[in-house]
Amino acid sequence: MFANPFYRRLGYEELFPIDTVFYHLSADVSESGYPSSTLNVPVLNSNTSEVIEWGTVVVATIGFLWILLKIFLTRTRSSARLAEPIEKKVQ
């Protein structure tokens, strides 16, 4: 890597290894007059993604049920504590 005279330390570069290269996108003026740029984003093929879809549904459902279980257990423990009679200490 070479030293760039226009390089400013913005803080986020410390989160990456020293050999990381940052690319800055240039924007072209589109037909509407606003600057825009195109970027190819990889997308999952929806014809063969049933396993991933069902896996996501299963994991989200298990997480939701786990949260409900924790809420239920917390409620039952706190209500059991409230049901116990409070003994006053006699001096």
PyRosetta script that sets phi, psi and omega in degrees:
from pyrosetta import init, pose_from_sequence

init()
pose = pose_from_sequence("MFANPFYRRLGYEELFPIDTVFYHLSADVSESGYPSSTLNVPVLNSNTSEVIEWGTVVVATIGFLWILLKIFLTRTRSSARLAEPIEKKVQ")
pose.set_psi(1, 150.1)
pose.set_omega(1, -180.0)
pose.set_phi(2, -112.4)
pose.set_psi(2, 161.7)
pose.set_omega(2, -179.3)
pose.set_phi(3, -82.0)
pose.set_psi(3, 126.3)
pose.set_omega(3, 179.3)
pose.set_phi(4, -97.0)
pose.set_psi(4, 123.9)
pose.set_omega(4, -179.2)
pose.set_phi(5, -69.5)
pose.set_psi(5, -17.0)
pose.set_omega(5, -179.1)
pose.set_phi(6, -99.0)
pose.set_psi(6, 6.5)
pose.set_omega(6, -176.5)
pose.set_phi(7, -74.9)
pose.set_psi(7, 128.6)
pose.set_omega(7, 176.0)
pose.set_phi(8, -116.4)
pose.set_psi(8, 142.4)
pose.set_omega(8, 177.6)
pose.set_phi(9, -83.6)
pose.set_psi(9, 110.7)
pose.set_omega(9, -177.2)
pose.set_phi(10, -98.1)
pose.set_psi(10, -13.3)
pose.set_omega(10, 177.4)
pose.set_phi(11, 107.5)
pose.set_psi(11, -35.0)
pose.set_omega(11, -176.9)
pose.set_phi(12, -75.4)
pose.set_psi(12, -19.4)
pose.set_omega(12, -178.0)
pose.set_phi(13, -70.1)
pose.set_psi(13, -18.4)
pose.set_omega(13, 178.0)
pose.set_phi(14, -73.5)
pose.set_psi(14, -13.9)
pose.set_omega(14, -179.5)
pose.set_phi(15, -83.4)
pose.set_psi(15, -7.9)
pose.set_omega(15, -175.7)
pose.set_phi(16, -117.5)
pose.set_psi(16, 157.8)
pose.set_omega(16, 177.1)
pose.set_phi(17, -63.3)
pose.set_psi(17, 163.4)
pose.set_omega(17, -175.2)
pose.set_phi(18, -65.7)
pose.set_psi(18, -26.8)
pose.set_omega(18, -177.7)
pose.set_phi(19, -90.8)
pose.set_psi(19, 12.6)
pose.set_omega(19, 177.9)
pose.set_phi(20, -74.9)
pose.set_psi(20, 136.1)
pose.set_omega(20, 178.0)
pose.set_phi(21, -110.0)
pose.set_psi(21, 129.6)
pose.set_omega(21, 179.1)
pose.set_phi(22, -100.2)
pose.set_psi(22, 128.0)
pose.set_omega(22, 177.6)
pose.set_phi(23, -105.3)
pose.set_psi(23, 132.1)
pose.set_omega(23, 177.2)
pose.set_phi(24, -106.0)
pose.set_psi(24, 126.2)
pose.set_omega(24, -176.8)
pose.set_phi(25, -80.3)
pose.set_psi(25, 139.8)
pose.set_omega(25, 175.0)
pose.set_phi(26, -101.0)
pose.set_psi(26, 145.0)
pose.set_omega(26, -177.4)
pose.set_phi(27, -108.3)
pose.set_psi(27, 139.6)
pose.set_omega(27, 174.6)
pose.set_phi(28, -103.4)
pose.set_psi(28, 152.0)
pose.set_omega(28, 178.0)
pose.set_phi(29, -76.3)
pose.set_psi(29, 124.5)
pose.set_omega(29, -178.0)
pose.set_phi(30, -86.7)
pose.set_psi(30, -176.8)
pose.set_omega(30, 180.0)
pose.set_phi(31, -63.0)
pose.set_psi(31, -29.8)
pose.set_omega(31, -179.2)
pose.set_phi(32, -78.2)
pose.set_psi(32, -8.2)
pose.set_omega(32, 179.1)
pose.set_phi(33, 94.2)
pose.set_psi(33, -3.2)
pose.set_omega(33, 179.5)
pose.set_phi(34, -99.5)
pose.set_psi(34, 146.4)
pose.set_omega(34, 177.0)
pose.set_phi(35, -70.6)
pose.set_psi(35, 135.4)
pose.set_omega(35, 178.4)
pose.set_phi(36, -150.2)
pose.set_psi(36, 159.5)
pose.set_omega(36, 177.2)
pose.set_phi(37, -139.4)
pose.set_psi(37, 153.1)
pose.set_omega(37, 178.6)
pose.set_phi(38, -102.3)
pose.set_psi(38, 146.9)
pose.set_omega(38, -178.4)
pose.set_phi(39, -144.4)
pose.set_psi(39, 127.9)
pose.set_omega(39, 177.9)
pose.set_phi(40, -82.9)
pose.set_psi(40, 122.8)
pose.set_omega(40, -179.4)
pose.set_phi(41, -113.7)
pose.set_psi(41, 126.3)
pose.set_omega(41, 178.6)
pose.set_phi(42, -68.5)
pose.set_psi(42, 135.2)
pose.set_omega(42, -177.7)
pose.set_phi(43, -123.8)
pose.set_psi(43, 141.8)
pose.set_omega(43, 179.3)
pose.set_phi(44, -69.0)
pose.set_psi(44, 135.5)
pose.set_omega(44, 177.6)
pose.set_phi(45, -68.4)
pose.set_psi(45, 118.2)
pose.set_omega(45, -174.9)
pose.set_phi(46, -73.5)
pose.set_psi(46, -15.1)
pose.set_omega(46, 179.0)
pose.set_phi(47, -75.7)
pose.set_psi(47, -28.1)
pose.set_omega(47, -176.4)
pose.set_phi(48, -115.8)
pose.set_psi(48, 19.5)
pose.set_omega(48, -174.4)
pose.set_phi(49, -104.6)
pose.set_psi(49, 19.9)
pose.set_omega(49, -177.6)
pose.set_phi(50, -63.4)
pose.set_psi(50, -37.3)
pose.set_omega(50, -179.3)
pose.set_phi(51, -64.3)
pose.set_psi(51, -42.1)
pose.set_omega(51, -180.0)
pose.set_phi(52, -68.1)
pose.set_psi(52, -40.3)
pose.set_omega(52, 178.4)
pose.set_phi(53, -62.0)
pose.set_psi(53, -47.3)
pose.set_omega(53, -179.5)
pose.set_phi(54, -68.8)
pose.set_psi(54, -35.7)
pose.set_omega(54, 176.4)
pose.set_phi(55, -62.7)
pose.set_psi(55, -40.4)
pose.set_omega(55, 177.6)
pose.set_phi(56, -64.8)
pose.set_psi(56, -41.3)
pose.set_omega(56, 178.9)
pose.set_phi(57, -63.7)
pose.set_psi(57, -43.3)
pose.set_omega(57, -179.1)
pose.set_phi(58, -64.8)
pose.set_psi(58, -45.5)
pose.set_omega(58, -179.2)
pose.set_phi(59, -65.3)
pose.set_psi(59, -42.2)
pose.set_omega(59, 178.7)
pose.set_phi(60, -64.8)
pose.set_psi(60, -38.7)
pose.set_omega(60, 178.9)
pose.set_phi(61, -67.0)
pose.set_psi(61, -43.0)
pose.set_omega(61, 178.4)
pose.set_phi(62, -63.0)
pose.set_psi(62, -41.5)
pose.set_omega(62, 177.8)
pose.set_phi(63, -63.2)
pose.set_psi(63, -42.0)
pose.set_omega(63, 178.4)
pose.set_phi(64, -64.0)
pose.set_psi(64, -43.4)
pose.set_omega(64, 178.8)
pose.set_phi(65, -66.0)
pose.set_psi(65, -34.9)
pose.set_omega(65, 178.3)
pose.set_phi(66, -64.9)
pose.set_psi(66, -41.8)
pose.set_omega(66, 178.3)
pose.set_phi(67, -64.9)
pose.set_psi(67, -43.8)
pose.set_omega(67, 177.3)
pose.set_phi(68, -61.5)
pose.set_psi(68, -39.7)
pose.set_omega(68, 177.8)
pose.set_phi(69, -62.3)
pose.set_psi(69, -44.9)
pose.set_omega(69, 179.6)
pose.set_phi(70, -63.4)
pose.set_psi(70, -40.3)
pose.set_omega(70, 177.9)
pose.set_phi(71, -64.4)
pose.set_psi(71, -43.4)
pose.set_omega(71, 179.4)
pose.set_phi(72, -62.4)
pose.set_psi(72, -45.2)
pose.set_omega(72, 179.9)
pose.set_phi(73, -65.2)
pose.set_psi(73, -37.7)
pose.set_omega(73, 178.2)
pose.set_phi(74, -66.1)
pose.set_psi(74, -41.3)
pose.set_omega(74, 179.0)
pose.set_phi(75, -64.5)
pose.set_psi(75, -43.7)
pose.set_omega(75, -177.8)
pose.set_phi(76, -68.6)
pose.set_psi(76, -36.6)
pose.set_omega(76, 178.6)
pose.set_phi(77, -67.8)
pose.set_psi(77, -41.2)
pose.set_omega(77, -179.0)
pose.set_phi(78, -71.1)
pose.set_psi(78, -34.5)
pose.set_omega(78, 178.2)
pose.set_phi(79, -72.1)
pose.set_psi(79, -29.9)
pose.set_omega(79, 176.5)
pose.set_phi(80, -68.9)
pose.set_psi(80, -35.2)
pose.set_omega(80, 177.8)
pose.set_phi(81, -69.2)
pose.set_psi(81, -36.2)
pose.set_omega(81, 179.2)
pose.set_phi(82, -71.6)
pose.set_psi(82, -27.3)
pose.set_omega(82, -178.5)
pose.set_phi(83, -76.2)
pose.set_psi(83, -21.8)
pose.set_omega(83, 179.9)
pose.set_phi(84, -70.9)
pose.set_psi(84, 138.0)
pose.set_omega(84, 178.3)
pose.set_phi(85, -70.7)
pose.set_psi(85, 141.4)
pose.set_omega(85, 179.9)
pose.set_phi(86, -90.5)
pose.set_psi(86, 122.9)
pose.set_omega(86, -179.8)
pose.set_phi(87, -93.1)
pose.set_psi(87, 132.0)
pose.set_omega(87, 177.9)
pose.set_phi(88, -90.1)
pose.set_psi(88, 138.7)
pose.set_omega(88, 178.3)
pose.set_phi(89, -81.6)
pose.set_psi(89, 136.9)
pose.set_omega(89, 179.0)
pose.set_phi(90, -103.1)
pose.set_psi(90, 130.1)
pose.set_omega(90, -179.2)
pose.set_phi(91, -96.5)
pose.dump_pdb("model.pdb")
